[in-house]
Amino acid sequence: MKRLLITGVSGFLGWHLCQLAKQEWEIYGTYLSHPIEIPGVKILKVNLTDFQELYRIFSTIKPAAVIHTAAHSQPNFCQTHPEESHAINVTASSNIAGLCADNSIPCVFTSTDLVFDGLNAPYYETDSVCPVNIYGEQKALAEAGMLERYPMTTVCRMPLMFGAATATAKSFIQPFIQTLKDGKELNLFIDEFRSPVSGTTAAKGLLLALEKVSGIIHLGGKERMSRYDFGRLLAEVFQLPLTGIKACRQQDVKMPAPRPADVSLDSSKAFALGYQPLSLKEELEELRVRSFNS
């Protein structure tokens, strides 16, 4: 089996990616601050911002391909820690692209829908980036830097993702479910739109992109939905009380990082290649069945 290096396997997306990729590849996964064990995956503690360490990993493992998911991905954290987040989100990403170029191996990077300003959705791969927060800015810089260092890089713009919690990571739905179970109020935006997918679907998209794409590809879902409507759908599928869900607007919630209003992605290019997200209702129903059986 060929070796695949996946960075950030203690993160939500990295973990989901390992579950699927280990069927086809010998996986080496990196983490930094959240030790994790994943059956069938060789786990390495690596500081990706240390070039010598990164270089050594490439030399030792000699991967046949790399999928780079490691990041500081919380917009509020990036807004308040711009230098710390820049080191991993931008500098390390460009270095990884450079090492993939040196070794002539495929390099897949997970970017974000937050590279857009939210004023002209749905967004196509050819649309200009125009981020409104530091996280989006860093991802846009990383995209440009990686493609410059290695034009064969595959840049996958990821939407909002949800799914089962892992040992070291949750998605945004776990706190939603807990809040509603506790009978508390859940305030959700009616004026923020995304094109969500499950972590499993996103992982399938990344493996497809690794095989078939160079350049930029969007891996959004098939539905544009507000956080509020998503919360209502979640409550309906998981049979939780709807009464706790309250509508609010972005301006009602003070956050360090500004949020774009509508960054729903047009992913028809990926759909044409065989990327097939289920409907959000089907995704959530599958999740509910799995959570009852686990």
C-alpha positions as CSV (number, residue, x, y, z in Angstrom):
1,M,0.0,0.0,0.0
2,K,1.2,3.5,-0.8
3,R,1.9,5.9,2.1
4,L,-0.4,8.9,2.6
5,L,0.6,11.6,5.1
6,I,-2.4,13.3,6.7
7,T,-1.7,16.4,8.9
8,G,-4.0,17.2,11.8
9,V,-5.5,13.8,12.5
10,S,-6.7,14.9,15.9
11,G,-9.0,17.4,14.2
12,F,-12.5,16.7,13.2
13,L,-11.9,16.4,9.4
14,G,-8.5,14.7,9.8
15,W,-10.0,12.0,12.0
16,H,-12.9,11.3,9.5
17,L,-10.4,11.3,6.6
18,C,-8.3,8.6,8.4
19,Q,-11.4,6.3,8.8
20,L,-11.9,6.2,5.0
21,A,-8.4,6.5,3.7
22,K,-6.9,3.7,5.7
23,Q,-8.9,1.2,3.5
24,E,-6.7,2.1,0.5
25,W,-3.5,3.6,2.0
26,E,-0.9,3.1,4.6
27,I,-1.6,6.2,6.7
28,Y,0.8,8.4,8.7
29,G,-1.1,11.0,10.7
30,T,0.3,14.0,12.5
31,Y,-1.0,15.8,15.6
32,L,0.5,18.5,17.9
33,S,-1.3,19.1,21.1
34,H,-4.1,16.5,21.3
35,P,-2.6,13.0,21.5
36,I,-4.8,10.5,19.8
37,E,-4.9,6.8,18.8
38,I,-6.6,5.7,15.6
39,P,-6.6,2.0,14.8
40,G,-4.7,1.2,11.7
41,V,-3.0,4.7,11.5
42,K,0.7,5.4,12.5
43,I,0.5,8.6,14.6
44,L,3.3,11.1,14.9
45,K,3.7,14.1,17.1
46,V,5.0,16.8,14.7
47,N,5.3,20.6,15.0
48,L,4.5,21.5,11.4
49,T,5.7,25.1,12.0
50,D,9.3,23.8,12.5
51,F,10.7,23.4,9.0
52,Q,13.5,21.0,10.1
53,E,10.9,18.7,11.7
54,L,8.7,18.8,8.7
55,Y,11.6,18.1,6.3
56,R,12.6,15.1,8.5
57,I,9.1,13.7,8.4
58,F,9.0,13.8,4.6
59,S,12.5,12.3,4.4
60,T,11.7,9.5,6.8
61,I,8.2,8.5,5.7
62,K,8.6,9.3,1.9
63,P,4.8,9.7,1.4
64,A,3.3,9.1,-2.0
65,A,0.8,11.9,-1.3
66,V,-0.1,14.5,1.4
67,I,-3.5,15.8,2.6
68,H,-2.9,18.8,4.8
69,T,-5.9,19.4,7.2
70,A,-4.0,20.8,10.2
71,A,-4.9,24.4,11.0
72,H,-6.1,26.9,13.6
73,S,-9.6,26.8,12.2
74,Q,-11.6,28.8,14.8
75,P,-12.1,32.3,13.3
76,N,-12.3,34.0,16.7
77,F,-9.0,32.4,17.8
78,C,-7.2,33.6,14.6
79,Q,-8.6,37.1,15.0
80,T,-7.1,37.3,18.5
81,H,-3.9,35.3,17.8
82,P,-2.9,36.4,14.3
83,E,0.8,35.5,14.5
84,E,0.4,32.1,16.1
85,S,-2.3,31.1,13.6
86,H,-0.4,32.5,10.6
87,A,2.6,30.2,11.4
88,I,0.4,27.0,10.9
89,N,-2.2,28.3,8.5
90,V,0.1,30.1,6.0
91,T,3.8,29.4,6.6
92,A,3.6,25.7,7.3
93,S,1.1,25.2,4.4
94,S,3.5,26.8,1.9
95,N,6.4,24.7,3.2
96,I,4.3,21.5,2.8
97,A,3.5,22.5,-0.8
98,G,7.2,23.1,-1.4
99,L,8.2,19.7,0.0
100,C,5.5,18.0,-2.1
101,A,6.9,19.9,-5.2
102,D,10.4,18.7,-4.4
103,N,9.2,15.1,-4.2
104,S,6.7,15.5,-7.2
105,I,3.8,14.0,-5.1
106,P,0.2,15.1,-4.9
107,C,-0.6,17.7,-2.3
108,V,-4.2,18.4,-1.2
109,F,-5.0,21.4,1.0
110,T,-8.2,22.0,2.9
111,S,-9.2,25.7,2.6
112,T,-12.5,27.2,3.5
113,D,-15.6,28.9,2.2
114,L,-14.6,31.9,4.5
115,V,-12.2,33.1,1.8
116,F,-15.3,34.9,0.4
117,D,-17.0,38.1,1.6
118,G,-20.5,36.6,1.5
119,L,-22.0,39.3,-0.8
120,N,-22.2,37.3,-4.1
121,A,-23.1,33.7,-3.3
122,P,-23.2,31.0,-4.6
123,Y,-19.4,31.1,-5.1
124,Y,-17.6,29.4,-8.0
125,E,-14.0,28.3,-8.1
126,T,-13.2,31.1,-10.4
127,D,-14.6,33.9,-8.1
128,S,-12.1,36.3,-6.5
129,V,-11.4,35.8,-2.9
130,C,-12.2,38.7,-0.5
131,P,-12.1,37.5,3.1
132,V,-13.7,39.5,5.9
133,N,-11.8,38.0,8.8
134,I,-8.2,36.9,9.6
135,Y,-8.9,33.2,9.3
136,G,-10.3,33.7,5.8
137,E,-7.4,35.9,5.0
138,Q,-4.8,33.4,6.1
139,K,-6.5,30.6,4.1
140,A,-6.5,32.8,1.0
141,L,-2.8,33.6,1.5
142,A,-2.1,29.9,1.9
143,E,-4.0,29.0,-1.3
144,A,-2.0,31.5,-3.3
145,G,1.3,30.6,-1.6
146,M,0.9,26.9,-2.1
147,L,-0.2,27.2,-5.8
148,E,2.8,29.5,-6.4
149,R,5.2,27.1,-4.8
150,Y,3.5,24.0,-6.4
151,P,1.0,24.7,-9.2
152,M,-0.2,21.0,-9.0
153,T,-1.6,21.6,-5.5
154,T,-5.2,20.7,-5.0
155,V,-7.0,23.4,-3.0
156,C,-10.3,22.1,-1.6
157,R,-12.6,24.8,-0.2
158,M,-14.5,23.2,2.6
159,P,-18.0,24.3,3.8
160,L,-19.3,24.1,7.4
161,M,-18.9,20.5,8.5
162,F,-20.8,18.4,11.1
163,G,-20.8,14.8,12.3
164,A,-20.1,12.5,15.1
165,A,-17.7,13.7,17.9
166,T,-14.3,12.0,17.9
167,A,-12.0,11.4,20.9
168,T,-10.4,14.8,20.4
169,A,-12.8,16.9,18.4
170,K,-16.5,17.9,18.2
171,S,-18.4,19.5,15.4
172,F,-20.8,22.4,16.0
173,I,-23.8,20.1,16.4
174,Q,-22.8,18.5,19.7
175,P,-23.3,21.7,21.7
176,F,-26.5,22.3,19.8
177,I,-27.9,18.9,20.8
178,Q,-26.8,19.3,24.4
179,T,-28.3,22.7,24.7
180,L,-31.7,21.5,23.4
181,K,-31.6,18.3,25.6
182,D,-31.0,20.5,28.6
183,G,-34.0,22.5,27.7
184,K,-32.0,25.7,27.3
185,E,-32.3,28.4,24.6
186,L,-30.3,28.0,21.4
187,N,-29.9,31.3,19.5
188,L,-29.1,30.7,15.8
189,F,-28.4,33.0,13.0
190,I,-31.1,33.5,10.3
191,D,-28.7,35.7,8.3
192,E,-25.7,33.4,7.9
193,F,-25.9,30.9,5.0
194,R,-23.5,28.0,4.3
195,S,-23.6,24.7,2.2
196,P,-22.9,22.2,5.0
197,V,-21.8,18.6,4.6
198,S,-20.9,15.8,7.0
199,G,-17.3,15.0,7.9
200,T,-17.6,11.6,6.1
201,T,-18.9,13.2,2.9
202,A,-16.1,15.9,3.1
203,A,-13.5,13.1,3.5
204,K,-14.9,11.3,0.4
205,G,-14.6,14.6,-1.5
206,L,-11.0,15.0,-0.4
207,L,-10.0,11.5,-1.5
208,L,-11.8,12.1,-4.9
209,A,-9.9,15.4,-5.3
210,L,-6.6,13.7,-4.5
211,E,-7.3,11.3,-7.4
212,K,-8.8,13.6,-10.0
213,V,-8.1,17.3,-9.3
214,S,-5.4,19.9,-9.4
215,G,-6.1,23.6,-8.8
216,I,-9.2,24.8,-6.9
217,I,-12.3,22.7,-6.2
218,H,-15.4,23.4,-4.0
219,L,-16.6,20.6,-1.8
220,G,-19.9,22.1,-0.5
221,G,-23.2,20.3,0.0
222,K,-26.2,20.5,-2.3
223,E,-28.3,22.7,0.0
224,R,-27.8,26.4,1.0
225,M,-29.1,26.7,4.6
226,S,-29.0,29.1,7.5
227,R,-27.8,28.1,10.9
228,Y,-31.3,28.6,12.2
229,D,-32.9,26.2,9.6
230,F,-30.1,23.7,10.1
231,G,-30.8,23.8,13.9
232,R,-34.5,23.1,13.2
233,L,-33.8,20.2,10.9
234,L,-31.4,18.8,13.4
235,A,-34.0,19.0,16.2
236,E,-36.6,17.4,14.0
237,V,-34.3,14.4,13.0
238,F,-33.0,13.9,16.6
239,Q,-36.5,14.4,18.0
240,L,-35.4,17.3,20.2
241,P,-37.7,20.1,21.4
242,L,-38.0,22.9,18.8
243,T,-39.2,25.4,21.3
244,G,-35.6,26.2,22.5
245,I,-34.5,27.4,19.0
246,K,-34.6,31.1,18.7
247,A,-33.8,33.2,15.7
248,C,-31.1,35.9,15.9
249,R,-28.9,38.0,13.6
250,Q,-25.1,38.2,13.3
251,Q,-25.2,41.7,14.7
252,D,-26.8,40.5,17.9
253,V,-23.8,38.4,18.9
254,K,-20.5,40.2,19.6
255,M,-17.6,38.1,18.3
256,P,-13.9,38.9,17.7
257,A,-14.1,37.7,14.1
258,P,-16.6,39.3,11.6
259,R,-18.7,36.7,9.7
260,P,-19.7,36.8,6.0
261,A,-23.4,36.5,5.4
262,D,-23.7,33.9,2.7
263,V,-20.7,31.8,1.6
264,S,-22.6,29.0,0.1
265,L,-20.5,27.2,-2.5
266,D,-21.3,26.1,-6.0
267,S,-19.8,22.6,-6.1
268,S,-21.1,21.4,-9.5
269,K,-17.5,20.9,-10.7
270,A,-17.0,18.3,-7.9
271,F,-20.5,16.8,-8.5
272,A,-19.6,16.2,-12.1
273,L,-16.5,14.2,-10.9
274,G,-18.6,11.9,-8.7
275,Y,-18.8,13.8,-5.4
276,Q,-22.3,13.1,-4.2
277,P,-23.4,14.6,-0.8
278,L,-26.7,13.2,0.5
279,S,-29.4,15.7,1.5
280,L,-28.9,17.2,4.9
281,K,-31.9,15.3,6.2
282,E,-30.4,12.0,5.0
283,E,-27.0,12.9,6.5
284,L,-28.5,13.7,9.9
285,E,-30.7,10.6,9.9
286,E,-27.6,8.5,9.2
287,L,-25.8,10.2,12.0
288,R,-28.7,9.6,14.4
289,V,-28.8,5.9,13.6
290,R,-25.0,5.6,14.2
291,S,-25.2,7.5,17.5
292,F,-27.9,5.2,18.8
293,N,-25.9,2.1,17.7
294,S,-22.6,3.2,19.1
